[in-house]
């Protein structure tokens, strides 16, 4: 296997840059630059030279012998000064050595996975951690990185293996047509019990809502203050505001992070009863599409809102609207700021019911699909009277769990997963 290297710290210039080298030639390549290697896991100051003997930098060198390293291979870290010229010079000296090349995106993590240092769920969590922008995203990603889903999947796998062993024992030591009913019932009950545990985890909201943000749509008739409210929530001029009805013709989206939660707040065209303007009609259609896809709707109309919408009494600062009409959830003035904090509290309360709890594992679509597949096979095993078919259903459940953790059938998934990693990870 080739030896790879890349900058694994932030983009230069910076105070420090870390170049990571991983592979069978990592120590030999580092010795050519730095001389003797320090003791494993001990940082030592070394002067780096290129092949011609010219000084490149003075750096801290740390060696991690295989298999006790991040990738499971020999790894060396060079902690350099973080100037662009220094980094380019050291990279050029490494690239000039035979058998070394620049790492591809996510290749260090891929090697860690293939070496068994992490499993596929932990690699997915690491990808989420690298892209996390809010506190809830960070916490959900850390649970995967720390192996929460791996431990859960391993527990399920072990339980299914025990059931499969019991099936084999029943077949081997009994007449196939005369397996004791109590033994079969115990195996079937065990399969259903595992399936119910999986169902409980599947019932939690998906991680995509954490990662992509909850969709909050502001809707109502023309000139009801929707764009003004968007600007108040975003705390910036995200939308054009004017007294002319129909100013907003298309959806305007503003990503907002609030109390550790990501939202995508959308301003929409006014929902007029009818319009002769073809562009306005398109805007109204798109507003309807946004409302149908919304997680939370903020309704600014005077007529009854869509189901589950937060019904807002806007422009409460105007004398003619000082009294909130019955049925509304809260009054606001986006112009003065009155009621905006209360609105965020109402949005946050809704969000809390739609996001995975912080103490549970947040599943992505791939993980959810495979756990659901395993659950389905276990439920079939629980409903099956034929002991041979019970064994087959248990085998298929184990196959889905192995795909979940990356023990089998993962190459296509790896390509897609690691493509979104940075070079040095």
C-alpha positions in Angstrom: 0.0 0.0 0.0 1.2 3.5 -0.8 2.2 6.0 1.8 0.1 9.1 1.8 0.6 12.6 3.2 -1.5 15.8 3.6 -2.0 18.9 5.7 -4.4 17.8 8.5 -4.8 21.2 10.2 -6.6 24.3 9.1 -6.0 26.3 5.9 -2.7 28.3 5.9 -1.5 30.7 6.9 -1.7 29.8 10.6 0.6 29.6 13.6 1.0 25.8 13.2 0.4 23.4 10.4 0.3 19.6 10.9 1.3 17.4 8.0 0.2 13.8 8.6 2.1 10.9 6.9 0.6 7.4 6.9 1.7 4.1 5.4 4.5 1.6 5.4 7.1 4.2 4.4 6.0 6.8 6.9 8.9 6.4 9.3 11.6 6.1 6.5 10.3 9.1 4.7 10.3 11.1 7.9 13.8 10.1 8.8 15.0 11.4 5.5 13.6 14.8 6.4 14.1 14.9 10.2 16.8 12.4 11.0 16.1 9.9 13.9 12.5 9.4 15.0 11.6 10.2 18.6 10.1 7.7 21.0 6.5 6.7 20.0 4.0 9.3 21.1 6.7 11.7 22.3 7.1 15.0 20.6 10.6 16.0 19.7 12.1 19.1 18.0 13.8 18.3 14.8 15.3 20.3 11.9 13.8 19.3 8.5 16.0 19.2 5.4 15.3 18.3 1.8 17.2 15.8 -0.3 19.8 18.4 -1.1 20.4 19.2 2.6 18.7 22.6 2.5 16.9 23.5 5.7 13.1 23.5 5.4 11.9 24.3 8.9 12.3 23.4 12.6 9.3 21.2 13.6 7.9 19.0 16.3 7.8 15.4 15.2 5.5 12.7 16.7 5.6 9.1 15.7 2.7 6.6 16.1 3.7 3.0 15.2 1.1 0.6 13.8 -1.4 -0.7 14.8 -1.9 1.8 17.5 -2.5 4.9 15.4 -5.4 6.8 13.9 -5.2 4.8 10.6 -3.8 1.5 12.0 -0.6 2.1 10.0 2.6 3.8 10.8 1.8 7.5 11.2 4.1 10.5 11.6 2.9 14.0 12.3 5.1 17.0 11.4 4.1 20.1 13.4 5.4 22.9 11.3 5.2 26.7 11.2 2.0 27.4 9.3 3.2 29.6 6.5 2.2 28.6 2.9 5.8 28.6 1.7 6.9 26.3 4.6 4.1 23.9 3.9 4.8 23.8 0.1 8.5 23.1 0.7 7.9 20.2 3.0 5.2 18.8 0.8 7.5 19.0 -2.2 10.2 17.2 -0.3 7.8 14.4 0.6 6.4 14.1 -2.9 9.9 13.7 -4.3 10.4 10.5 -2.3 9.4 7.3 -4.1 6.2 5.6 -2.9 4.7 8.7 -1.4 1.8 10.7 -2.8 -0.8 13.3 -1.6 -3.8 11.8 0.1 -7.2 11.9 -1.5 -10.2 13.4 0.4 -11.1 11.2 3.4 -8.3 8.7 2.7 -6.9 8.7 6.2 -10.4 7.9 7.6 -10.9 5.3 4.9 -7.7 3.5 6.0 -8.8 3.7 9.6 -12.1 2.0 8.6 -10.4 -0.7 6.6 -8.0 -1.3 9.4 -10.8 -1.8 11.9 -9.9 1.3 14.0 -13.4 2.6 13.4 -16.6 1.3 11.8 -18.8 2.8 9.1 -21.2 4.5 11.6 -18.3 6.2 13.3 -16.9 7.4 9.9 -20.3 8.8 9.1 -20.3 10.6 12.5 -16.9 12.0 11.8 -18.1 13.4 8.5 -21.1 15.0 10.3 -18.7 16.4 13.0 -16.5 18.1 10.4 -19.5 19.8 8.9 -21.3 20.6 12.1 -22.3 24.3 12.5 -24.6 24.1 15.6 -24.4 22.7 19.0 -27.1 20.1 18.4 -25.3 19.0 15.2 -22.0 18.6 17.1 -23.6 16.6 19.9 -25.4 14.2 17.5 -22.2 13.7 15.5 -20.1 13.1 18.6 -22.4 10.3 19.7 -21.7 8.4 16.4 -17.9 9.2 16.6 -17.8 7.8 20.1 -19.4 4.6 18.9 -22.9 4.9 20.3 -24.5 3.3 17.2 -21.7 0.8 16.8 -22.2 -0.5 20.3 -26.0 -0.7 19.8 -25.5 -2.6 16.5 -23.0 -5.0 18.1 -25.4 -5.7 20.9 -28.2 -6.5 18.4 -25.8 -8.6 16.3 -24.7 -10.7 19.3 -28.3 -11.2 20.3 -29.3 -12.4 16.8 -26.2 -14.7 16.7 -27.4 -16.3 19.9 -30.8 -16.8 18.4 -29.3 -18.3 15.3 -27.2 -20.6 17.4 -30.3 -21.7 19.2 -32.0 -22.5 15.9 -29.0 -24.5 14.7 -29.0 -26.5 18.0 -32.7 -27.1 17.7 -32.3 -28.4 14.1 -29.2 -30.5 14.9 -30.4 -32.2 18.0 -34.1 -32.6 17.1 -36.0 -34.2 14.3 -36.6 -31.3 11.9 -40.3 -32.0 12.0 -40.5 -32.4 15.7 -38.6 -29.3 17.2 -40.1 -28.7 20.7 -42.7 -25.9 20.3 -41.5 -24.1 23.5 -38.0 -23.8 22.0 -39.3 -22.4 18.7 -41.5 -20.0 20.7 -38.6 -18.7 22.7 -36.6 -18.1 19.6 -39.4 -16.3 17.9 -40.1 -14.2 21.0 -36.4 -13.2 21.2 -36.5 -12.1 17.5 -39.5 -9.9 18.2 -37.9 -8.4 21.3 -34.9 -7.3 19.3 -37.1 -5.9 16.6 -39.0 -3.8 19.1 -35.8 -2.3 20.3 -35.0 -1.3 16.8 -38.5 0.1 16.3 -38.0 2.4 19.3 -34.8 3.8 17.8 -36.5 4.2 14.4 -39.3 6.2 16.0 -36.9 9.1 16.8 -36.7 12.0 14.3 -34.0 11.7 11.6 -30.7 13.4 11.8 -31.3 15.2 8.5 -33.5 17.7 10.4 -30.5 18.5 12.5 -28.0 18.6 9.6 -30.1 20.5 7.0 -32.1 22.6 9.4 -35.8 22.7 10.3 -37.9 24.4 7.5 -39.8 27.4 8.9 -42.1 29.0 6.3 -43.7 32.4 6.7 -47.0 32.5 4.9 -50.0 34.7 4.6 -51.8 37.1 2.3 -50.0 39.9 0.4 -48.7 42.8 2.4 -49.2 41.1 5.8 -45.6 41.7 7.0 -43.9 38.4 6.0 -40.7 39.9 4.6 -40.4 42.3 7.6 -40.8 39.3 9.9 -38.1 37.3 8.0 -35.7 40.2 8.4 -36.5 40.4 12.1 -35.9 36.7 12.6 -32.7 36.8 10.6 -31.5 40.1 12.2 -30.5 41.4 8.8 -32.0 42.7 5.5 -32.6 39.3 3.9 -35.7 40.4 2.0 -36.9 43.6 0.3 -39.6 45.3 2.2 -42.0 47.8 0.7 -45.7 48.9 1.1 -46.4 47.6 -2.4 -48.4 44.4 -2.2 -46.8 41.5 -4.1 -43.2 42.7 -3.6 -42.0 39.2 -2.8 -42.5 37.1 -6.0 -40.4 34.0 -5.1 -39.2 32.2 -2.0 -36.4 33.8 -0.1 -34.5 31.6 2.3 -32.4 32.6 5.3 -30.3 30.0 7.2 -30.5 30.9 10.9 -28.9 29.2 13.9 -30.8 29.8 17.2 -30.1 28.2 20.6 -27.9 25.5 19.0 -30.6 24.6 16.4 -30.3 25.1 12.6 -33.3 26.6 10.8 -34.0 27.5 7.2 -36.6 30.4 7.4 -38.5 31.0 4.1 -40.4 34.1 3.1 -43.1 33.4 0.5 -45.2 35.3 -2.0 -48.5 36.5 -0.7 -51.4 34.0 -1.1 -53.8 36.1 -3.1 -57.2 34.6 -4.0 -56.7 35.2 -7.7 -54.2 37.0 -9.9 -53.9 37.9 -13.6 -50.2 38.2 -13.3 -48.5 35.0 -14.5 -45.4 35.6 -12.4 -47.4 36.2 -9.3 -49.3 33.0 -9.9 -46.0 31.1 -10.1 -45.0 32.7 -6.8 -48.3 31.6 -5.2 -47.7 28.0 -6.4 -44.2 28.0 -5.0 -45.5 29.4 -1.7 -47.9 26.5 -1.5 -45.1 24.0 -2.2 -43.0 25.5 0.6 -45.9 25.3 3.0 -46.5 21.6 2.2 -42.8 20.9 2.8 -42.6 23.0 5.9 -41.8 21.7 9.4 -43.2 24.8 11.0 -45.5 27.4 9.4 -45.8 31.0 10.7 -49.2 32.2 9.5 -49.8 35.9 9.3 -53.3 35.9 7.8 -56.5 37.0 9.5 -58.4 33.9 8.3 -57.9 30.5 10.0 -54.4 29.1 9.4 -53.3 25.7 8.1 -53.3 22.9 10.6 -50.5 23.1 13.3 -49.4 26.6 12.1 -48.3 29.2 14.6 -51.0 31.9 14.1 -49.4 35.3 14.5 -51.1 38.7 15.0 -48.6 40.9 13.1 -48.0 44.7 13.2 -49.2 44.9 16.8 -47.5 48.3 17.1 -50.2 49.9 14.9 -53.0 51.5 16.9 -55.6 49.8 14.7 -54.1 46.4 15.6 -53.3 46.9 19.3 -55.8 44.3 20.3 -55.0 40.7 19.3 -58.0 38.9 17.7 -59.2 35.6 19.3 -57.5 32.4 18.2 -54.1 33.9 17.6 -51.0 32.4 19.4 -49.1 35.6 19.9 -48.8 39.2 18.8 -45.7 40.7 17.3 -44.3 43.8 15.8 -41.4 42.9 13.6 -40.7 46.7 13.2 -40.3 47.3 17.0 -39.2 43.8 18.0 -42.2 43.3 20.3 -43.0 39.6 20.6 -40.0 38.3 18.5 -38.4 36.6 21.5 -41.7 35.0 22.4 -42.0 33.8 18.8 -38.6 32.2 18.9 -39.6 30.5 22.1 -42.7 29.1 20.4 -40.6 28.0 17.4 -38.0 26.4 19.8 -40.8 24.5 21.6 -42.0 23.1 18.3 -38.5 22.2 17.2 -37.9 20.3 20.4 -40.6 17.8 19.4 -39.2 17.4 15.8 -35.5 16.9 16.5 -33.8 13.8 17.9 -33.4 14.1 21.7 -29.8 14.8 22.8 -29.6 11.5 24.7 -30.5 9.3 21.7 -28.8 8.3 18.5 -29.8 10.3 15.5 -29.9 8.1 12.4 -29.3 9.1 8.8 -31.3 7.7 5.9 -28.8 4.9 5.2 -28.7 3.8 8.8 -32.4 4.0 9.2 -33.1 1.9 6.1 -30.7 -0.9 7.2 -32.0 -1.0 10.8 -35.6 -1.1 9.4 -34.6 -3.9 7.1 -33.1 -5.9 10.0 -36.2 -5.1 12.1 -38.5 -6.4 9.2 -36.6 -9.7 9.0 -36.7 -10.2 12.7 -40.5 -9.6 12.7 -40.8 -12.2 10.0 -38.8 -14.6 12.1 -41.2 -13.9 14.9 -44.2 -14.8 12.8 -42.7 -17.8 11.1 -43.6 -21.4 12.2 -41.0 -23.2 9.9 -37.7 -23.4 11.9 -35.7 -23.4 8.7 -37.3 -20.1 7.5 -36.7 -18.7 11.0 -33.0 -19.4 10.5 -33.0 -17.7 7.1 -34.7 -14.6 8.4 -32.2 -14.3 11.2 -29.3 -14.6 8.7 -30.8 -11.8 6.6 -31.2 -9.6 9.7 -27.5 -10.2 10.5 -26.6 -9.3 6.9 -28.4 -5.9 7.3 -26.6 -5.2 10.6 -23.2 -6.0 9.0 -23.9 -3.6 6.2 -24.9 -1.0 8.8 -21.5 -1.2 10.5 -19.5 -1.7 7.3 -18.6 -5.3 7.6 -19.8 -6.1 4.1 -21.1 -4.4 1.0 -19.6 -0.9 1.6 -17.4 0.1 -1.3 -20.0 2.3 -3.1 -20.9 3.8 0.2 -17.3 4.6 1.0 -16.8 6.5 -2.2 -19.8 8.7 -1.5 -19.0 9.2 2.1 -15.4 10.2 1.9 -15.9 12.5 -1.1 -17.2 15.1 1.3 -14.2 14.8 3.7 -11.3 17.3 3.5 -7.9 16.1 2.1 -6.1 15.8 5.4 -8.8 13.7 7.0 
